[in-house]
Amino acid sequence: MGRVLVIGAGGVSTVAVKKMAMNAGVFTDILIATRTKRKADKIAEEIKNVKVQTAQVNADNAGELVTLFHSFKPDLVVNLALPYQDLSIMDACLAYGVSYLDTANYEPLDEAKYEYSWQWAYRERFEKAGLTAILGCGFDPGVTGVFTAYAAKHHFDAIEYLDIVDCNAGDHHKAFATNFNPEINIREITQRGKYFEDGQWKETDPLSVHRPLDYPHIGPKESYLMYHEELESLVKNFPTVKRARFWMTFGQEYLTHLRVIQNIGMSRIDPVTFNGIEIIPIQFLKAVLPDPGDLGGNYTGETSIGCRIRGLKDGKEQTCYIYNNCSHEAAYEETGAQAVSYTTGVPAMTGAKLFMEGVWKKPGVWNTEEFDPDPFMKELNRQGLPWHELFNVNIEL
Ligand code: NDP
Protein backbone atom coordinates (compact mmCIF):
# COMPACT_ATOMS: atom_id res chain seq x y z
CA MET A 1 0.00 0.00 0.00
CA GLY A 2 2.70 2.54 0.86
CA ARG A 3 6.29 3.59 1.38
CA VAL A 4 7.46 4.57 4.86
CA LEU A 5 10.73 6.22 5.81
CA VAL A 6 11.71 5.65 9.45
CA ILE A 7 14.35 7.92 10.99
CA GLY A 8 16.42 6.46 13.87
CA ALA A 9 17.50 2.89 14.60
CA GLY A 10 17.26 2.59 18.40
CA GLY A 11 15.02 0.45 20.60
CA VAL A 12 11.75 2.10 19.54
CA SER A 13 12.61 1.96 15.84
CA THR A 14 13.52 -1.74 16.15
CA VAL A 15 10.03 -2.55 17.41
CA ALA A 16 8.17 -0.19 15.05
CA VAL A 17 9.95 -1.50 11.94
CA LYS A 18 9.48 -5.16 12.92
CA LYS A 19 5.79 -4.52 13.55
CA MET A 20 5.54 -2.73 10.18
CA ALA A 21 6.94 -5.86 8.57
CA MET A 22 4.20 -7.85 10.35
CA ASN A 23 1.71 -5.54 8.58
CA ALA A 24 3.34 -5.97 5.19
CA GLY A 25 0.13 -5.34 3.26
CA VAL A 26 0.25 -1.73 4.48
CA PHE A 27 3.99 -1.06 4.63
CA THR A 28 5.22 -2.39 1.30
CA ASP A 29 8.58 -0.55 1.21
CA ILE A 30 10.56 0.57 4.25
CA LEU A 31 13.67 2.73 4.46
CA ILE A 32 15.46 3.13 7.81
CA ALA A 33 17.67 6.22 7.77
CA THR A 34 19.83 7.03 10.77
CA ARG A 35 23.13 8.44 12.00
CA THR A 36 24.91 5.09 12.45
CA LYS A 37 23.94 2.99 9.42
CA ARG A 38 25.11 -0.36 10.83
CA LYS A 39 22.33 -0.14 13.46
CA ALA A 40 19.74 0.20 10.68
CA ASP A 41 21.40 -2.68 8.79
CA LYS A 42 21.04 -4.89 11.87
CA ILE A 43 17.26 -4.27 12.02
CA ALA A 44 16.92 -4.76 8.24
CA GLU A 45 18.84 -8.07 8.32
CA GLU A 46 16.30 -9.56 10.72
CA ILE A 47 13.35 -8.81 8.40
CA LYS A 48 12.81 -11.25 5.58
CA ASN A 49 9.29 -10.65 4.28
CA VAL A 50 9.44 -6.95 3.27
CA LYS A 51 12.01 -4.94 1.34
CA VAL A 52 13.89 -2.86 3.94
CA GLN A 53 16.52 -0.43 2.69
CA THR A 54 18.89 1.54 4.92
CA ALA A 55 20.69 4.86 4.64
CA GLN A 56 22.95 7.15 6.63
CA VAL A 57 21.53 10.61 7.38
CA ASN A 58 22.07 13.49 9.75
CA ALA A 59 18.50 14.36 10.72
CA ASP A 60 19.59 17.74 12.12
CA ASN A 61 20.16 18.76 8.52
CA ALA A 62 16.85 19.39 6.68
CA GLY A 63 18.63 19.68 3.31
CA GLU A 64 20.13 16.19 3.65
CA LEU A 65 16.72 14.83 4.55
CA VAL A 66 15.02 16.46 1.54
CA THR A 67 17.58 14.85 -0.81
CA LEU A 68 16.86 11.48 0.79
CA PHE A 69 13.09 12.01 0.50
CA HIS A 70 13.50 12.78 -3.23
CA SER A 71 15.33 9.50 -3.79
CA PHE A 72 12.98 7.26 -1.72
CA LYS A 73 9.65 9.09 -2.30
CA PRO A 74 7.99 8.19 1.03
CA ASP A 75 4.25 8.44 1.71
CA LEU A 76 5.00 9.01 5.41
CA VAL A 77 8.05 9.91 7.49
CA VAL A 78 8.14 8.34 10.98
CA ASN A 79 10.54 10.16 13.28
CA LEU A 80 11.99 7.75 15.86
CA ALA A 81 15.23 9.65 16.34
CA LEU A 82 15.46 12.10 19.25
CA PRO A 83 13.21 15.05 20.15
CA TYR A 84 16.01 17.46 19.10
CA GLN A 85 15.40 16.50 15.45
CA ASP A 86 11.62 17.10 15.36
CA LEU A 87 11.74 20.55 13.77
CA SER A 88 14.39 19.84 11.13
CA ILE A 89 12.42 16.73 10.10
CA MET A 90 9.13 18.68 9.98
CA ASP A 91 10.86 21.36 7.87
CA ALA A 92 12.08 18.70 5.47
CA CYS A 93 8.60 17.13 5.27
CA LEU A 94 7.12 20.51 4.29
CA ALA A 95 9.89 21.20 1.77
CA TYR A 96 9.39 17.84 0.04
CA GLY A 97 5.65 17.44 0.66
CA VAL A 98 5.20 14.36 2.88
CA SER A 99 3.28 13.67 6.08
CA TYR A 100 4.95 13.20 9.47
CA LEU A 101 4.61 11.22 12.72
CA ASP A 102 6.70 11.28 15.92
CA THR A 103 6.63 10.01 19.52
CA ALA A 104 8.09 12.88 21.56
CA ASN A 105 7.75 16.66 21.49
CA TYR A 106 10.56 18.93 20.38
CA GLU A 107 13.17 19.86 22.96
CA PRO A 108 15.93 22.40 22.44
CA LEU A 109 19.34 20.81 23.06
CA ASP A 110 20.47 23.44 25.53
CA GLU A 111 17.32 23.59 27.65
CA ALA A 112 15.17 20.74 29.01
CA LYS A 113 11.90 22.47 28.23
CA TYR A 114 8.80 20.53 27.29
CA GLU A 115 6.06 22.26 25.36
CA TYR A 116 4.22 21.80 22.10
CA SER A 117 4.39 25.48 21.07
CA TRP A 118 7.26 24.91 18.61
CA GLN A 119 5.48 22.10 16.80
CA TRP A 120 1.96 23.54 17.03
CA ALA A 121 3.38 26.60 15.22
CA TYR A 122 3.61 24.36 12.09
CA ARG A 123 -0.17 23.77 12.03
CA GLU A 124 -1.04 26.28 9.32
CA ARG A 125 1.84 25.24 7.06
CA PHE A 126 0.89 21.55 7.23
CA GLU A 127 -2.76 22.47 6.70
CA LYS A 128 -2.01 24.59 3.62
CA ALA A 129 0.22 21.87 2.18
CA GLY A 130 -2.53 19.28 2.72
CA LEU A 131 -0.17 17.23 4.92
CA THR A 132 -0.82 15.44 8.21
CA ALA A 133 1.50 15.64 11.23
CA ILE A 134 0.72 13.26 14.11
CA LEU A 135 2.55 14.29 17.28
CA GLY A 136 3.51 12.12 20.23
CA CYS A 137 2.27 8.75 18.96
CA GLY A 138 4.03 6.44 21.44
CA PHE A 139 2.42 5.19 24.66
CA ASP A 140 2.79 8.25 26.85
CA PRO A 141 2.30 10.52 25.00
CA GLY A 142 0.22 8.68 22.44
CA VAL A 143 -1.96 5.87 23.74
CA THR A 144 -2.71 7.90 26.89
CA GLY A 145 -4.30 10.54 24.61
CA VAL A 146 -6.25 7.83 22.77
CA PHE A 147 -7.45 6.27 26.07
CA THR A 148 -8.64 9.71 27.25
CA ALA A 149 -10.41 10.43 23.96
CA TYR A 150 -12.03 6.98 24.07
CA ALA A 151 -13.27 7.57 27.63
CA ALA A 152 -14.58 11.02 26.66
CA LYS A 153 -16.38 9.59 23.62
CA HIS A 154 -17.96 6.55 25.26
CA HIS A 155 -18.07 6.95 29.04
CA PHE A 156 -18.27 10.60 30.11
CA ASP A 157 -20.15 13.79 29.34
CA ALA A 158 -17.36 15.70 31.08
CA ILE A 159 -13.94 14.48 32.21
CA GLU A 160 -12.97 16.34 35.38
CA TYR A 161 -10.00 14.54 36.91
CA LEU A 162 -7.31 12.76 34.94
CA ASP A 163 -4.35 10.85 36.38
CA ILE A 164 -1.99 9.15 33.96
CA VAL A 165 -0.16 6.35 35.76
CA ASP A 166 2.98 4.73 34.37
CA CYS A 167 4.45 1.75 36.21
CA ASN A 168 7.47 -0.27 35.18
CA ALA A 169 7.58 -3.24 37.53
CA GLY A 170 10.24 -4.95 35.45
CA ASP A 171 13.75 -5.94 36.52
CA HIS A 172 16.62 -5.68 34.02
CA HIS A 173 19.15 -6.99 36.56
CA LYS A 174 21.52 -4.02 36.12
CA ALA A 175 22.52 -1.65 38.92
CA PHE A 176 21.33 1.33 36.86
CA ALA A 177 19.95 1.66 33.35
CA THR A 178 17.28 3.75 31.66
CA ASN A 179 14.56 2.15 29.55
CA PHE A 180 14.85 4.54 26.67
CA ASN A 181 17.46 7.03 25.53
CA PRO A 182 19.31 7.88 28.81
CA GLU A 183 19.89 11.53 27.92
CA ILE A 184 16.22 12.20 27.13
CA ASN A 185 15.07 10.12 30.10
CA ILE A 186 17.29 11.79 32.73
CA ARG A 187 16.52 15.31 31.42
CA GLU A 188 12.80 14.55 31.78
CA ILE A 189 12.93 13.06 35.27
CA THR A 190 15.19 15.68 36.85
CA GLN A 191 13.06 18.66 35.76
CA ARG A 192 10.64 20.31 38.21
CA GLY A 193 7.28 18.59 38.64
CA LYS A 194 4.17 20.28 37.25
CA TYR A 195 0.45 19.51 37.16
CA PHE A 196 -2.73 21.28 36.14
CA GLU A 197 -5.39 22.32 38.66
CA ASP A 198 -8.29 24.77 38.46
CA GLY A 199 -7.06 26.43 35.29
CA GLN A 200 -3.45 26.83 36.45
CA TRP A 201 -0.15 25.00 36.24
CA LYS A 202 1.31 24.25 39.69
CA GLU A 203 4.99 23.38 40.18
CA THR A 204 6.62 21.00 42.64
CA ASP A 205 10.25 20.21 43.46
CA PRO A 206 11.53 17.29 41.32
CA LEU A 207 10.01 13.96 42.47
CA SER A 208 8.98 15.51 45.81
CA VAL A 209 5.32 14.38 45.67
CA HIS A 210 4.84 10.62 45.81
CA ARG A 211 2.52 7.93 47.09
CA PRO A 212 1.94 4.22 46.61
CA LEU A 213 -0.55 3.44 43.83
CA ASP A 214 -2.00 0.01 43.19
CA TYR A 215 -1.38 -1.40 39.69
CA PRO A 216 -3.31 -4.36 38.19
CA HIS A 217 -1.45 -7.72 38.50
CA ILE A 218 1.45 -5.82 40.10
CA GLY A 219 0.25 -4.35 43.41
CA PRO A 220 1.29 -1.16 45.16
CA LYS A 221 4.31 0.75 43.82
CA GLU A 222 5.65 4.12 44.96
CA SER A 223 4.61 6.58 42.23
CA TYR A 224 6.10 10.04 41.71
CA LEU A 225 4.33 13.09 40.35
CA MET A 226 6.20 14.57 37.40
CA TYR A 227 5.45 16.70 34.36
CA HIS A 228 4.77 14.88 31.13
CA GLU A 229 4.12 16.53 27.81
CA GLU A 230 0.67 15.08 27.06
CA LEU A 231 -0.79 17.03 30.00
CA GLU A 232 -0.45 20.21 27.92
CA SER A 233 -2.48 19.00 24.94
CA LEU A 234 -5.00 17.03 27.02
CA VAL A 235 -6.10 19.98 29.18
CA LYS A 236 -6.42 22.06 26.03
CA ASN A 237 -8.42 19.44 24.12
CA PHE A 238 -10.62 18.50 27.11
CA PRO A 239 -11.44 21.87 28.67
CA THR A 240 -13.74 20.34 31.34
CA VAL A 241 -10.64 18.90 33.06
CA LYS A 242 -10.21 20.44 36.53
CA ARG A 243 -7.04 18.56 37.42
CA ALA A 244 -4.54 16.56 35.35
CA ARG A 245 -1.47 14.83 36.76
CA PHE A 246 1.13 12.31 35.65
CA TRP A 247 2.68 9.66 37.90
CA MET A 248 5.60 7.33 37.26
CA THR A 249 7.08 4.57 39.44
CA PHE A 250 10.76 4.48 40.37
CA GLY A 251 12.63 2.03 42.60
CA GLN A 252 14.83 3.23 45.47
CA GLU A 253 17.98 1.96 43.73
CA TYR A 254 17.17 3.99 40.61
CA LEU A 255 16.50 7.15 42.63
CA THR A 256 19.73 6.77 44.61
CA HIS A 257 21.77 6.47 41.41
CA LEU A 258 19.92 9.44 39.94
CA ARG A 259 20.67 11.57 43.02
CA VAL A 260 24.37 10.72 42.81
CA ILE A 261 24.45 11.43 39.06
CA GLN A 262 22.92 14.86 39.73
CA ASN A 263 25.09 15.64 42.75
CA ILE A 264 28.32 14.93 40.88
CA GLY A 265 27.26 17.00 37.89
CA MET A 266 26.89 14.17 35.40
CA SER A 267 23.34 15.20 34.42
CA ARG A 268 24.48 18.68 33.29
CA ILE A 269 23.43 19.67 29.77
CA ASP A 270 25.83 22.62 29.44
CA PRO A 271 29.29 22.08 27.93
CA VAL A 272 32.39 21.52 30.09
CA THR A 273 35.97 21.45 28.86
CA PHE A 274 37.70 18.07 29.21
CA ASN A 275 41.24 17.50 27.88
CA GLY A 276 40.89 20.59 25.74
CA ILE A 277 37.58 19.62 24.12
CA GLU A 278 34.03 20.57 25.03
CA ILE A 279 31.78 17.73 26.18
CA ILE A 280 28.23 17.68 27.56
CA PRO A 281 28.31 15.56 30.75
CA ILE A 282 24.91 13.91 30.15
CA GLN A 283 25.95 12.89 26.62
CA PHE A 284 29.14 11.34 27.98
CA LEU A 285 27.06 9.54 30.62
CA LYS A 286 24.85 8.09 27.85
CA ALA A 287 27.96 6.63 26.23
CA VAL A 288 28.89 4.64 29.36
CA LEU A 289 25.41 3.55 30.51
CA PRO A 290 23.82 0.31 29.23
CA ASP A 291 22.15 0.72 25.83
CA PRO A 292 18.37 0.49 26.47
CA GLY A 293 18.13 -1.55 23.26
CA ASP A 294 20.29 -4.28 24.85
CA LEU A 295 18.28 -4.65 28.06
CA GLY A 296 15.68 -7.04 26.66
CA GLY A 297 17.39 -10.41 27.03
CA ASN A 298 17.34 -10.54 30.80
CA TYR A 299 14.33 -8.34 31.51
CA THR A 300 11.54 -9.86 33.65
CA GLY A 301 8.22 -8.46 34.88
CA GLU A 302 5.77 -6.10 33.24
CA THR A 303 4.75 -2.51 32.65
CA SER A 304 1.30 -1.09 33.38
CA ILE A 305 0.31 2.26 31.90
CA GLY A 306 -3.13 3.78 31.98
CA CYS A 307 -5.53 6.65 32.56
CA ARG A 308 -7.55 6.97 35.76
CA ILE A 309 -10.47 9.26 35.04
CA ARG A 310 -13.25 10.74 37.16
CA GLY A 311 -16.07 12.76 35.66
CA LEU A 312 -19.77 13.08 34.99
CA LYS A 313 -22.10 10.84 33.01
CA ASP A 314 -25.84 11.67 32.90
CA GLY A 315 -25.37 14.01 35.85
CA LYS A 316 -23.74 11.32 38.03
CA GLU A 317 -20.10 10.98 39.04
CA GLN A 318 -18.28 7.89 37.78
CA THR A 319 -14.72 6.65 37.45
CA CYS A 320 -13.00 4.67 34.73
CA TYR A 321 -9.51 3.17 34.57
CA ILE A 322 -8.24 2.15 31.12
CA TYR A 323 -4.86 0.43 31.05
CA ASN A 324 -2.50 -1.94 29.30
CA ASN A 325 -0.05 -4.31 30.93
CA CYS A 326 2.89 -5.43 28.82
CA SER A 327 5.34 -8.22 29.65
CA HIS A 328 9.04 -7.57 29.06
CA GLU A 329 9.63 -11.25 28.26
CA ALA A 330 6.79 -11.44 25.71
CA ALA A 331 7.94 -8.19 24.06
CA TYR A 332 11.47 -9.54 23.80
CA GLU A 333 10.36 -12.87 22.41
CA GLU A 334 8.37 -11.15 19.66
CA THR A 335 10.70 -8.29 18.70
CA GLY A 336 14.01 -8.67 20.54
CA ALA A 337 13.28 -5.48 22.55
CA GLN A 338 11.98 -4.82 26.09
CA ALA A 339 8.49 -3.58 26.95
CA VAL A 340 9.30 0.16 27.10
CA SER A 341 10.54 0.10 23.49
CA TYR A 342 7.61 -2.20 22.61
CA THR A 343 4.92 0.00 24.16
CA THR A 344 6.31 2.96 22.17
CA GLY A 345 7.08 1.22 18.87
CA VAL A 346 3.70 -0.53 18.54
CA PRO A 347 1.65 2.71 18.83
CA ALA A 348 4.03 4.48 16.42
CA MET A 349 3.45 1.70 13.87
CA THR A 350 -0.30 1.78 14.61
CA GLY A 351 -0.57 5.54 14.00
CA ALA A 352 1.44 5.09 10.79
CA LYS A 353 -0.85 2.23 9.69
CA LEU A 354 -4.00 4.29 10.28
CA PHE A 355 -2.45 7.15 8.32
CA MET A 356 -1.55 4.86 5.41
CA GLU A 357 -5.11 3.49 5.41
CA GLY A 358 -6.50 7.03 5.27
CA VAL A 359 -8.21 6.65 8.68
CA TRP A 360 -6.01 9.07 10.67
CA LYS A 361 -5.35 11.55 7.90
CA LYS A 362 -6.29 15.25 8.01
CA PRO A 363 -4.25 18.30 7.03
CA GLY A 364 -2.67 20.03 10.02
CA VAL A 365 -0.67 19.19 13.14
CA TRP A 366 -2.49 17.01 15.65
CA ASN A 367 -2.09 15.27 18.98
CA THR A 368 -3.41 11.71 19.17
CA GLU A 369 -6.55 12.61 21.16
CA GLU A 370 -7.72 14.77 18.24
CA PHE A 371 -8.37 11.71 16.03
CA ASP A 372 -11.17 9.14 16.33
CA PRO A 373 -9.91 6.80 19.09
CA ASP A 374 -12.01 3.77 18.07
CA PRO A 375 -9.90 2.42 15.16
CA PHE A 376 -6.72 2.89 17.20
CA MET A 377 -8.22 1.03 20.19
CA LYS A 378 -9.18 -1.86 17.88
CA GLU A 379 -5.66 -1.99 16.44
CA LEU A 380 -4.04 -2.01 19.90
CA ASN A 381 -5.86 -5.25 20.67
CA ARG A 382 -4.68 -6.75 17.38
CA GLN A 383 -1.11 -5.49 17.43
CA GLY A 384 0.02 -6.70 20.85
CA LEU A 385 -1.15 -4.07 23.36
CA PRO A 386 -4.55 -5.30 24.61
CA TRP A 387 -6.29 -2.90 26.97
CA HIS A 388 -8.79 -3.27 29.81
CA GLU A 389 -11.38 -1.05 31.47
CA LEU A 390 -12.48 -0.94 35.10
CA PHE A 391 -15.47 1.14 36.21
CA ASN A 392 -16.22 2.68 39.58
CA VAL A 393 -13.40 0.87 41.36
CA ASN A 394 -11.29 2.59 43.99
CA ILE A 395 -8.64 4.33 41.90
CA GLU A 396 -7.22 6.34 44.80
CA LEU A 397 -7.57 9.79 43.26
P1 NDP B 1 17.66 5.60 20.97
O1 NDP B 1 18.65 6.54 21.52
O2 NDP B 1 17.77 4.13 21.26
O3 NDP B 1 17.54 5.77 19.39
C1 NDP B 1 17.58 7.01 18.76
C2 NDP B 1 18.06 6.79 17.36
O4 NDP B 1 18.08 8.05 16.68
C3 NDP B 1 19.48 6.24 17.28
O5 NDP B 1 19.53 5.26 16.27
C4 NDP B 1 20.31 7.47 16.93
O6 NDP B 1 21.48 7.22 16.20
C5 NDP B 1 19.34 8.21 16.03
N1 NDP B 1 19.72 9.62 15.94
C6 NDP B 1 20.02 10.47 16.95
N2 NDP B 1 20.37 11.65 16.47
C7 NDP B 1 20.30 11.57 15.11
C8 NDP B 1 20.56 12.46 14.05
N3 NDP B 1 20.95 13.71 14.26
N4 NDP B 1 20.39 12.01 12.78
C9 NDP B 1 19.98 10.75 12.54
N5 NDP B 1 19.73 9.86 13.50
C10 NDP B 1 19.89 10.25 14.78
O7 NDP B 1 16.22 6.13 21.46
P2 NDP B 1 14.88 5.29 21.70
O8 NDP B 1 14.68 4.35 20.56
O9 NDP B 1 14.88 4.80 23.09
O10 NDP B 1 13.79 6.47 21.61
C11 NDP B 1 13.42 7.01 20.35
C12 NDP B 1 12.40 8.13 20.56
O11 NDP B 1 11.23 7.64 21.22
C13 NDP B 1 12.92 9.29 21.44
O12 NDP B 1 12.51 10.51 20.88
C14 NDP B 1 12.19 9.08 22.76
O13 NDP B 1 12.01 10.30 23.45
C15 NDP B 1 10.87 8.54 22.26
N6 NDP B 1 10.12 7.79 23.28
C16 NDP B 1 8.78 8.03 23.39
C17 NDP B 1 8.02 7.34 24.32
C18 NDP B 1 6.53 7.52 24.36
O14 NDP B 1 5.87 6.72 25.01
N7 NDP B 1 5.94 8.47 23.68
C19 NDP B 1 8.63 6.39 25.27
C20 NDP B 1 10.03 6.12 25.00
C21 NDP B 1 10.75 6.84 24.06
P3 NDP B 1 22.82 6.60 16.92
O15 NDP B 1 22.54 5.14 16.92
O16 NDP B 1 23.93 7.01 16.02
O17 NDP B 1 22.89 7.20 18.29
Residues whose N, C-alpha, C, O or C-beta is under 5 A from the ligand:
A	BS01	NDP	G8 A9 G10 G11 V12 S13 T34 R35 T36 K39 V57 N58 A59 D60 L80 A81 L82 P83 T103 A104 G138 F139 D140 P141 F180 N181 I184 V340 T344
